[in-house]
Amino acid sequence: STTYFITNLAEGKRVDGWVPLTAIGASAVIFDPMTGRTGVGEDRKDSGNIGSAVRLQLDPRQSCIVRVFKDSVIGLAWPYYEAAAEARYIVGPWKVMFLEGGEVIPKSETIETLSSWTEWKSYQSAALRYFSGIARYTVHFQAPKEEADAWAIDLGQVCHTARVRLNGELIGELIGKPMRVVTDRLIRGEVNILEIEVANTAANRLADLDIRGIAWQKTIGENQKTQEIGALFKWPKKDADWIPLPSGLIGPVRIVPLRICN
């Protein structure tokens, strides 16, 4: 067998079609390393290439592993999807609970519109500005009326990782683009609960420590001398000079009904 790791590096352009391979085989098995989903993909002899071709659907920055076997593989078919209806935005109010992190863990807030928590107009804006940690976003929504074989929940912009639960069930953990989960779990016709736990980076927290002159960590540089990690990032020395990095769920969040088009 021959194994390929394939990534869509085209920004803003989705791959949906036949991808040529040099290997020739009877079956092409697709594996999604982010979700663990696997299945036998559609393949064909590519007349314009010495090998075969496999049908792939990859969003920008999305990756998959394809393994071409010389013999036929019997197993579940890899599902190919197309939109069954237009995307629908999931809107607030969003309840945001800060779960862990530091230095100060902000109190829960309810927001109508998604944006970086560093930009919220809040009585605790100072704590939000320098908070690094995990926050859980909770929203209630009604399912689209259209029938679907599966659902895509697109989180839009996330800073920086996300864990997604639908009606209490974990349906995806995302560490990079695309911030999109596909699930065939039942979405209720009435009230559904979407929970998204988002973790940002430590940059805002570390900048705060450096600005206040608090020693937090050291490392050994190439010259074998102790060096402050903060110096490598050139943190500002005054609060007024620091622009916090975007944090949290920025969105917009959309749900797309899907149908299988194998």
C-alpha positions in Angstrom: 0.0 0.0 0.0 1.0 3.7 -0.4 0.1 6.4 2.1 -0.4 10.1 1.4 -0.8 13.1 3.7 -2.8 15.7 1.8 -3.4 19.3 2.8 -5.4 22.0 1.1 -3.1 25.0 1.3 -5.2 27.3 -0.9 -6.6 30.1 1.2 -10.3 30.6 0.7 -10.6 27.9 -1.9 -12.3 24.6 -1.1 -11.2 21.3 -2.8 -14.2 19.3 -4.0 -13.2 16.8 -6.8 -10.7 14.3 -8.0 -7.2 14.5 -6.7 -4.5 12.6 -8.8 -2.2 10.2 -7.1 0.8 8.3 -8.5 -0.1 5.0 -6.8 -2.3 2.5 -8.5 -4.6 0.3 -6.4 -8.0 -1.2 -6.0 -9.1 0.9 -3.0 -8.4 4.3 -1.4 -9.1 4.6 2.3 -9.5 8.1 3.7 -8.6 8.9 7.3 -9.3 12.2 9.1 -6.6 12.6 11.8 -8.5 15.4 13.6 -11.7 13.3 14.2 -10.6 9.7 13.8 -13.3 9.2 11.0 -12.3 6.8 8.3 -13.9 5.2 5.3 -13.4 3.8 1.8 -13.3 6.7 -0.6 -14.3 6.9 -4.3 -11.4 6.3 -6.6 -10.8 5.8 -10.3 -8.0 5.3 -12.8 -6.9 8.7 -13.8 -6.5 8.8 -17.6 -4.3 12.0 -17.4 -1.9 10.5 -14.8 0.1 7.3 -14.4 -1.7 6.5 -11.2 -5.2 6.7 -9.8 -7.4 9.5 -8.4 -9.4 9.8 -5.2 -12.4 12.1 -4.6 -11.7 14.5 -1.8 -13.5 17.4 -0.1 -11.1 19.6 1.9 -11.8 23.0 3.3 -8.8 25.5 3.3 -6.1 24.3 5.7 -7.8 20.9 6.1 -5.8 17.7 5.9 -6.4 14.0 5.5 -4.5 10.8 5.1 -5.2 8.6 2.0 -3.9 5.0 1.8 -4.1 3.3 -1.5 -4.3 -0.5 -1.3 -3.6 -2.9 -4.2 -6.5 -5.2 -3.2 -10.1 -4.2 -2.6 -11.0 -3.1 0.9 -14.4 -3.8 2.3 -15.7 -1.2 4.8 -17.9 1.8 5.4 -18.0 4.2 2.5 -16.4 7.7 3.2 -19.4 10.1 3.2 -19.3 13.0 0.7 -21.6 16.0 1.6 -23.2 18.9 -0.1 -25.3 21.7 1.4 -29.0 20.8 1.6 -29.9 24.4 2.4 -28.4 27.8 3.0 -26.3 28.3 6.2 -28.1 29.7 9.1 -26.4 32.0 11.7 -26.6 31.0 15.3 -27.0 34.3 17.3 -27.0 35.3 20.9 -27.5 35.8 23.6 -24.4 33.9 24.5 -23.6 33.0 28.2 -19.8 33.0 28.7 -18.4 31.3 31.8 -14.7 31.5 32.5 -13.5 28.1 33.7 -9.8 28.3 34.5 -6.8 30.4 33.8 -5.3 33.5 35.3 -4.3 35.8 36.8 -7.9 36.7 37.7 -10.7 34.5 36.5 -13.4 36.9 35.2 -17.0 36.6 36.3 -19.6 35.1 33.9 -21.0 37.5 31.3 -23.9 37.4 28.8 -23.2 38.9 25.4 -25.4 39.5 22.4 -22.7 39.7 19.8 -19.5 37.7 19.5 -16.1 39.5 19.6 -12.8 39.1 21.3 -13.3 39.2 25.1 -10.4 41.7 25.3 -12.7 44.2 23.6 -15.8 43.8 25.7 -17.2 46.9 27.3 -17.4 45.5 30.8 -16.9 46.5 34.4 -14.1 43.8 34.4 -12.4 44.8 31.2 -9.0 44.9 32.9 -9.3 41.3 33.9 -10.5 40.3 30.5 -7.7 42.2 28.8 -5.0 40.1 30.4 -6.9 36.8 31.0 -5.4 33.6 29.5 -7.4 30.4 29.9 -10.6 28.7 29.0 -14.1 30.1 28.6 -17.3 28.2 27.8 -19.8 29.8 25.4 -23.4 28.5 25.7 -26.2 29.3 23.3 -29.7 27.9 22.7 -31.0 27.6 19.1 -33.7 25.9 17.0 -32.7 23.5 14.3 -33.3 24.5 10.7 -36.5 23.2 9.3 -34.8 21.4 6.3 -34.2 17.7 6.6 -30.5 16.7 6.6 -28.3 13.7 6.8 -25.8 15.6 8.8 -25.0 19.1 10.1 -21.9 21.3 9.7 -21.3 23.7 12.6 -18.9 26.4 11.4 -17.4 28.4 14.3 -15.9 31.1 12.1 -12.8 32.7 13.8 -11.6 31.1 17.0 -8.7 32.3 19.1 -7.4 29.7 19.4 -8.7 26.2 20.1 -12.2 24.8 20.7 -14.1 21.9 22.2 -17.6 21.6 20.9 -20.6 19.9 22.6 -24.1 19.6 21.2 -26.9 18.8 23.6 -24.3 17.7 26.1 -22.4 15.4 23.8 -18.8 16.0 22.6 -18.8 16.3 18.8 -15.4 17.8 18.1 -12.1 19.2 19.3 -10.4 21.7 17.0 -6.9 23.0 17.2 -6.6 24.8 13.8 -8.4 25.7 10.6 -11.0 24.8 9.5 -12.9 25.5 12.7 -15.8 23.3 11.5 -17.5 20.2 13.0 -19.6 17.8 10.9 -22.0 15.6 13.0 -24.8 13.3 12.2 -26.0 13.4 15.8 -29.7 14.3 16.3 -30.5 18.0 16.4 -33.8 18.5 18.2 -36.6 20.4 16.5 -37.1 22.5 19.6 -34.4 23.8 21.8 -30.8 22.7 21.2 -27.8 23.6 23.4 -24.5 24.4 21.8 -21.5 24.7 24.1 -18.1 25.8 22.9 -15.1 25.8 25.2 -12.4 28.1 23.8 -8.8 28.5 25.0 -6.6 31.4 24.0 -2.8 31.6 24.1 -0.8 32.7 27.1 0.5 35.9 25.4 -1.8 38.4 27.1 -1.1 36.9 30.5 2.7 36.9 30.0 2.6 40.5 28.7 0.8 41.6 31.9 3.5 39.9 34.0 6.3 41.6 32.0 4.7 45.0 32.1 4.4 44.7 35.9 8.0 43.6 36.2 7.2 40.1 37.6 9.7 37.5 36.7 7.9 34.4 35.4 10.3 32.2 33.4 13.7 32.1 32.0 15.4 30.0 29.4 18.9 29.2 28.1 19.8 31.0 24.8 22.3 30.0 22.1 25.0 31.7 24.1 24.3 29.4 27.1 23.2 32.4 29.1 20.0 32.8 31.0 17.5 34.8 28.9 14.0 36.1 29.6 11.5 34.5 27.2 9.6 37.8 27.2 12.6 39.5 25.6 12.3 37.3 22.6 8.7 38.6 22.0 9.6 42.2 22.8 6.8 42.8 25.2 6.0 46.5 25.8 7.0 48.0 29.0 3.8 50.0 29.6 0.2 49.0 29.7 -0.8 51.7 27.2 1.6 50.2 24.6 0.2 46.7 24.7 -2.5 45.7 22.3 -4.0 42.4 23.6 -4.2 39.6 21.1 -7.7 38.5 20.1 -9.1 35.9 22.4 -12.2 33.7 22.5 -14.9 32.9 20.0 -15.1 35.6 17.4 -17.5 33.9 15.0 -19.8 34.2 13.2 -21.2 30.7 14.1 -23.2 29.0 11.4 -25.1 25.7 11.0 -25.4 24.1 7.6 -27.8 21.2 6.8 -25.9 18.6 4.7 -27.0 15.7 2.5 -24.8 12.8 1.4 -23.9 12.9 -2.3 -22.0 9.6 -2.7 
